């Protein structure tokens, strides 16, 4: 029967009564199902939260559907066939360039043009008058063969001869300047240019050089920066909380052995890299076995084994890893949004402290702890679904709960290990361009230069300026770390 076309009022009343009876029956069935689900989940309120989430998602879907159904006349939107309008610009005019030097450059009339077209008289410069504009230009890289002339000085008595000091070279008496070696290092470990590519670029500028000669400069520079790299590790591992991560580093020596592993240790003051044979327990202990403090890291089994063998280490979990697992589950299980919402509240609470550790400690002790209690109750109801992605995400969180909750008792512990993942990003990008290292010494040089370049970036220093100052300090028997130069 087509209810829309039915005109008999009595017939419509009977249909309405029948539908009401069906609705009441369905409500009774739903109530019974709710009690059964609550009994299985072990706590009250689970179904209500799930239904609320489904209603919210349905409302969002309806809103989106309604928006699609609007005609252009109602919404003002263009047809699908029409091109989308570009976003409105929020900034106008030339971009300011405060980092570029302002270089005046004068342009004059050619001699034949310095004649008045009306009277034929000579045109003379109008003192102080110019048509002024700005232009961004490029000064090409230029390599020079410098003839170094170190003047000699002699005393009239003939008893003393002195020679003026020469320029800084990466190797005393060598053919290449310190600045040349630093440029090669910056191009490779900051801008990720392989040495063979650098050699080709230099060839276009007139410099005939091999990639082996460029490597020799990096190796010499690495020797001069080795002490600063070692001191960086000492300083970072004196911090009460550090981050730890690792990723693979390819062998280019032709062997088929497993890749090296680049380990990354971070603190708010710096980034330290060391390339090791593997990511096993023994390597963890060799790197951090003597450390005393909190290590924020992922849930790798080797980290747990290494920490158990290192009595001074306590492991803290990373909430970013939890977020990723629930985001992976969310397309198939919308209820994962509940977990993501609770985790989002933890970050919101931290943000309200605005970096004040005392305020943060109190917020975490009260508000964050309450959020964690709600989340944990919900997690236990999901962890039984072991074959589903949401069950696996919940089980992962519960298995690492003590590490993940550690931040509540120590305001210095970050919620996640994202700072370390940012610190290791440079080598990861470099790995895609120059792939890895051919030798053990190659891994050491990469470790040294990536560590110091990334730490200089962290302190907003020009990495080339810092590397030069650190190399000069090494010649004087001193070490110089980036925050010492920044301060």
Protein Blocks (a to p, Z undefined) as FASTA:
>chain_A
ZZklpmbfklmmmmmmmmmmmmmmmmmmmmmmmmmmmmmnopahklmmmmmmmmmmmmmm
mmmmmmmmpcfklnopacfkbccdddddfbecjdddfkbccddddddddfklmccfklop
acdddehiacddddddddddddddddddddddddfklpaccdddddddfbghiabdfklm
mmmmmmmmmnopafklmmmmmmmnopacdfklmmmmmmmmmmmmmmmmmmmmmmmmmpfb
dcddddddddfehpacdcddddddddfkbccddddfblcfklmmmmmmmpgcdddddfbf
klmmmmmmmmkbccdddfklmmmmmmmmmmmmmmlmmmmmmmmmmmmmmmmnnopaklmm
mmmmmmmmmmmmmmmmmmmmmmmmmmbmklmmmmmmmmmmmmmmmmmmomkbcfblklmm
mmmmmmmmmmmmnopafbfklmmmmmmmmmmmmmmmmnopafklmmmmmmmmmmnopacd
fklmmZZ
